[in-house]
Amino acid sequence: MWAVMGGNALKQTAMVSQAQEQENYVDHCWLKSSTDTVACVTEGTSITTAQGASRGASILLFRQGGVAGEAGASSKGGKMGDKGGDKNAAGALELVKKIPVLLRGKTRLECIANYGKGFILGGTNGFFSVYEKTDDRKDPFMLIKTFYYKTESFYSICANFNDEQVVAFSKTQRLLSFPLGSIDMIDESEVEDNFLDVSPGGLHQGSIIDMDLCMQKPLLVTVGADRTVRIYNYVKWNCELVQDFTNDEPTCVAFHPNGLQLILGFNERIRMYNCMRDELKLFRDMPLKGCRELKFSSGGQYFAAAVGYSVSVYSTNAYNSQTIFQQLYTFTGHIGPVKRLLWSPDDLVLYSAGMDGNVYGWDLVKNTRLDDANLLNRPTSYTGLVAEFSTKESKYNRVAACSPDGYMVELSWHEDKRDSHVLKTIDCGENPADTITALALSNNKKFLFMGTAGGNVKTCDWPLDSEKPIMKTYSVHQPITHSGAGGTEIMKGIISISVSQDDNYLFTTAADGSIFVLGMQVVVRGLETKATLDPDMRMFNNDAVLVSIDEVDERTEQIIELTKKLEELKNENEMALHMKDMDWQAELKAISEERDSIIQSERTKYSLLQEKFDSTVRKHNEEVELKDAYRVQVVQENENQYEHKLAVEMERFDRLAEEIEAMQQKCEGLLEAQAADHERHTRQIEQKASKTEKLLAMQISRMKDDMEHNEAMYREVLDQQEAEYETELQKLMSVAESDLIGEQESTR
């Protein structure tokens, strides 16, 4: 682990013990669910269990300032750093948990990725496993599900921002998506249905050998070392068709301008295929050994094939019983294999560049070789070829070629002037990564694009400027390096490069098996010259689709059969509806009769209940009348009794009122007499208290006088005693001094 120290210095520290460093660590990541935790995974070692041979890998969890746990992060060496200050340094990590992972057979862990709830593991043999965080400190992560998807090997995994989907990149260069949000509901038997291709058709496995663009449709065809041919639509951005040639190896491809046919070159033959919606259907097959380059003419009526040292031109439409395709021309002159072919816009001139370092032009009208490009011939080999042909506006022809020795040459001449040839040589550098391997010219003839062995794309103005040829360099592909003859390293990068008809896109293919599409935007004074890079669909003939007669007949038969089935279904449906209608009518009649019977029964029942109700009402009214009469009688009797009781109580109230009044008068008299006695008694007490107060005052005065007299006598006696004591003390001191003096004299 590297830690940023003071002054932006980096300090390296060990995260595991020396014993654990012997394991092969394949990947690591910081975890979202625990921001201070790092998870590392090991490749695993072979073990033997009761179920058979398997592998045991480990997940190591490191935490900033964590506490050593079951993983052995103790003083024996599990903690990061030595015994000194590194152990407590800022950002120090400690091994807190080691989670074992049991892998089936020879499966190996390859990658780990974090997501919001935990982390995901991927490996070989389709191994895919998900762990989620728990609240248990001893087991912070719990295994949720483990799947094995076919034989895919996952090299990289990434979850999206809301943790609902995960995308995995496999060894076969497939991008597979998996619904992470519903993993709990997915059974192991349903795994294959849940891994879906992000891009159906995928990418090539291994190097892309050749590529070609269609002129009238937004289609791109590629041939790969995996023996597959893939057609891509660069408007819909998908792979429309994939065809696998397991038993034969395609070496080159050419797309017909109308996009309905293509030619594939094989080791022993070339084949023309009709491009159906779902497959490539063989149209013609012609034996032709060692074809390494194919190119349709601009009009599509011809195609050129580079076979060894010669170039053959065939008619696309004419048929020959011996050669299948009618051979129109055969051009010889190269002393090395032909590498590149290039047609003029009017299909009257064909240029070829070979490994012998020669560039030749071929006149299809006169069936002769043109000497204009002879100045390009050099003792090297050419890997790329572009040309600009004369027009009404410009009478200049320009041809440029690139070679592996690091040079690019351009030859230009005037159409109507002799000895007007100008040759430019541009040194691209000695670095092997800068070696130009492919060339493409924009359709507006203003820019040249170069692909290099290092996987870069370089751009420059056209025509070439010897003083400042390269404008910009873009890093695109990853170069592939392998050992060549004599132990030298050979770098392979971009193999093919093409420009779309509207100059909006630049397509590159390389040995790394990838296809890159670069948008082309010219910026003048900081402003973009194109409002959008979307192609103008009026340029393409997208409505035309090639359908075979067999497919039409098959679809017609299917339509007829489906029509018959539809008629049968209609008849069966009508019969079923008629039967249903009859059953419904019978059922309705039975229900109506049952309803009438029930209504009649209910009416009879209602009549009986009505009579019973009327009788009950009469009886109830009679009972109410009797109860009303009884209530009136009872009320009258209660009123009489109440009036009698009220008269008695009124008489008793009057008598009690008189008694209360007499008692009040008696009480008032008693109260007045009691008040007079109380007042008299109070006056007597007050007089007695006044006398007592005077007597006490006289006693207090007499006692004060006695106290003062006693105090004066006490002081006088005290003074006399102190004087006597003082006199006696003086006498004693005089006697003591006399004795002391006598003793002192006697001792001398």
Rosetta blueprint (number, residue, H / E / L):
1 M L
2 W E
3 A E
4 V E
5 M L
6 G H
7 G H
8 N H
9 A L
10 L E
11 K E
12 Q E
13 T L
14 A L
15 M L
16 V L
17 S L
18 Q L
19 A L
20 Q H
21 E H
22 Q H
23 E L
24 N L
25 Y E
26 V E
27 D E
28 H E
29 C E
30 W E
31 L L
32 K L
33 S L
34 S L
35 T L
36 D L
37 T E
38 V E
39 A E
40 C E
41 V E
42 T E
43 E L
44 G L
45 T E
46 S E
47 I E
48 T E
49 T E
50 A L
51 Q L
52 G E
53 A E
54 S E
55 R E
56 G E
57 A E
58 S E
59 I E
60 L E
61 L E
62 F E
63 R E
64 Q E
65 G L
66 G L
67 V L
68 A L
69 G L
70 E L
71 A L
72 G L
73 A L
74 S L
75 S L
76 K L
77 G L
78 G L
79 K E
80 M L
81 G L
82 D L
83 K L
84 G L
85 G H
86 D H
87 K H
88 N H
89 A L
90 A L
91 G L
92 A L
93 L E
94 E E
95 L E
96 V E
97 K E
98 K E
99 I E
100 P E
101 V E
102 L E
103 L E
104 R E
105 G L
106 K L
107 T L
108 R L
109 L E
110 E E
111 C E
112 I E
113 A E
114 N E
115 Y E
116 G L
117 K L
118 G E
119 F E
120 I E
121 L E
122 G E
123 G E
124 T L
125 N L
126 G L
127 F E
128 F E
129 S E
130 V E
131 Y E
132 E E
133 K E
134 T L
135 D L
136 D L
137 R L
138 K L
139 D L
140 P L
141 F E
142 M E
143 L E
144 I E
145 K E
146 T E
147 F E
148 Y E
149 Y L
150 K L
151 T L
152 E L
153 S L
154 F E
155 Y E
156 S E
157 I E
158 C E
159 A E
160 N L
161 F L
162 N L
163 D L
164 E L
165 Q E
166 V E
167 V E
168 A E
169 F E
170 S E
171 K L
172 T L
173 Q L
174 R L
175 L E
176 L E
177 S E
178 F E
179 P E
180 L H
181 G H
182 S H
183 I H
184 D H
185 M H
186 I L
187 D L
188 E H
189 S H
190 E H
191 V H
192 E H
193 D H
194 N H
195 F L
196 L E
197 D E
198 V L
199 S L
200 P L
201 G L
202 G L
203 L L
204 H L
205 Q L
206 G L
207 S L
208 I E
209 I E
210 D E
211 M E
212 D E
213 L E
214 C L
215 M L
216 Q L
217 K L
218 P L
219 L E
220 L E
221 V E
222 T E
223 V E
224 G E
225 A L
226 D L
227 R L
228 T E
229 V E
230 R E
231 I E
232 Y E
233 N E
234 Y L
235 V L
236 K L
237 W L
238 N E
239 C E
240 E E
241 L E
242 V E
243 Q E
244 D E
245 F L
246 T L
247 N L
248 D L
249 E L
250 P E
251 T E
252 C E
253 V E
254 A E
255 F E
256 H L
257 P L
258 N L
259 G L
260 L L
261 Q E
262 L E
263 I E
264 L E
265 G E
266 F E
267 N L
268 E L
269 R E
270 I E
271 R E
272 M E
273 Y E
274 N E
275 C E
276 M L
277 R L
278 D L
279 E L
280 L E
281 K E
282 L E
283 F E
284 R E
285 D E
286 M E
287 P E
288 L L
289 K L
290 G L
291 C E
292 R E
293 E E
294 L E
295 K E
296 F E
297 S L
298 S L
299 G L
300 G L
301 Q L
302 Y E
303 F E
304 A E
305 A E
306 A E
307 V E
308 G L
309 Y L
310 S E
311 V E
312 S E
313 V E
314 Y E
315 S E
316 T E
317 N E
318 A E
319 Y E
320 N E
321 S L
322 Q L
323 T L
324 I E
325 F E
326 Q E
327 Q E
328 L E
329 Y E
330 T E
331 F E
332 T E
333 G L
334 H L
335 I L
336 G L
337 P L
338 V E
339 K E
340 R E
341 L E
342 L E
343 W E
344 S L
345 P L
346 D L
347 D L
348 L L
349 V E
350 L E
351 Y E
352 S E
353 A E
354 G E
355 M L
356 D L
357 G L
358 N L
359 V E
360 Y E
361 G E
362 W E
363 D E
364 L L
365 V L
366 K L
367 N L
368 T E
369 R E
370 L E
371 D L
372 D H
373 A H
374 N H
375 L H
376 L H
377 N L
378 R L
379 P L
380 T L
381 S L
382 Y L
383 T L
384 G E
385 L E
386 V E
387 A E
388 E E
389 F L
390 S L
391 T L
392 K L
393 E L
394 S L
395 K L
396 Y E
397 N E
398 R E
399 V E
400 A E
401 A E
402 C E
403 S L
404 P L
405 D L
406 G L
407 Y E
408 M E
409 V E
410 E E
411 L E
412 S E
413 W E
414 H E
415 E L
416 D L
417 K L
418 R L
419 D L
420 S L
421 H L
422 V E
423 L E
424 K E
425 T E
426 I E
427 D E
428 C L
429 G L
430 E L
431 N L
432 P H
433 A H
434 D H
435 T L
436 I E
437 T E
438 A E
439 L E
440 A E
441 L E
442 S L
443 N L
444 N L
445 K L
446 K L
447 F E
448 L E
449 F E
450 M E
451 G E
452 T E
453 A L
454 G L
455 G L
456 N E
457 V E
458 K E
459 T E
460 C E
461 D E
462 W L
463 P L
464 L L
465 D L
466 S L
467 E L
468 K L
469 P L
470 I L
471 M L
472 K E
473 T E
474 Y E
475 S E
476 V L
477 H L
478 Q L
479 P L
480 I E
481 T E
482 H E
483 S E
484 G L
485 A H
486 G H
487 G H
488 T L
489 E E
490 I E
491 M E
492 K E
493 G L
494 I E
495 I E
496 S E
497 I E
498 S E
499 V E
500 S L
501 Q L
502 D L
503 D L
504 N L
505 Y E
506 L E
507 F E
508 T E
509 T E
510 A E
511 A L
512 D L
513 G L
514 S L
515 I E
516 F E
517 V E
518 L E
519 G E
520 M L
521 Q L
522 V L
523 V E
524 V E
525 R L
526 G L
527 L E
528 E E
529 T L
530 K L
531 A L
532 T L
533 L L
534 D L
535 P L
536 D L
537 M H
538 R H
539 M H
540 F L
541 N L
542 N L
543 D L
544 A L
545 V L
546 L L
547 V L
548 S L
549 I H
550 D H
551 E H
552 V H
553 D H
554 E H
555 R H
556 T H
557 E H
558 Q H
559 I H
560 I H
561 E H
562 L H
563 T H
564 K H
565 K H
566 L H
567 E H
568 E H
569 L H
570 K H
571 N H
572 E H
573 N H
574 E H
575 M H
576 A H
577 L H
578 H H
579 M H
580 K H
581 D H
582 M H
583 D H
584 W H
585 Q H
586 A H
587 E H
588 L H
589 K H
590 A H
591 I H
592 S H
593 E H
594 E H
595 R H
596 D H
597 S H
598 I H
599 I H
600 Q H
601 S H
602 E H
603 R H
604 T H
605 K H
606 Y H
607 S H
608 L H
609 L H
610 Q H
611 E H
612 K H
613 F H
614 D H
615 S H
616 T H
617 V H
618 R H
619 K H
620 H H
621 N H
622 E H
623 E H
624 V H
625 E H
626 L H
627 K H
628 D H
629 A H
630 Y H
631 R H
632 V H
633 Q H
634 V H
635 V H
636 Q H
637 E H
638 N H
639 E H
640 N H
641 Q H
642 Y H
643 E H
644 H H
645 K H
646 L H
647 A H
648 V H
649 E H
650 M H
651 E H
652 R H
653 F H
654 D H
655 R H
656 L H
657 A H
658 E H
659 E H
660 I H
661 E H
662 A H
663 M H
664 Q H
665 Q H
666 K H
667 C H
668 E H
669 G H
670 L H
671 L H
672 E H
673 A H
674 Q H
675 A H
676 A H
677 D H
678 H H
679 E H
680 R H
681 H H
682 T H
683 R H
684 Q H
685 I H
686 E H
687 Q H
688 K H
689 A H
690 S H
691 K H
692 T H
693 E H
694 K H
695 L H
696 L H
697 A H
698 M H
699 Q H
700 I H
701 S H
702 R H
703 M H
704 K H
705 D H
706 D H
707 M H
708 E H
709 H H
710 N H
711 E H
712 A H
713 M H
714 Y H
715 R H
716 E H
717 V H
718 L H
719 D H
720 Q H
721 Q H
722 E H
723 A H
724 E H
725 Y H
726 E H
727 T H
728 E H
729 L H
730 Q H
731 K H
732 L H
733 M H
734 S H
735 V H
736 A H
737 E H
738 S H
739 D H
740 L H
741 I H
742 G H
743 E H
744 Q H
745 E H
746 S H
747 T H
748 R L
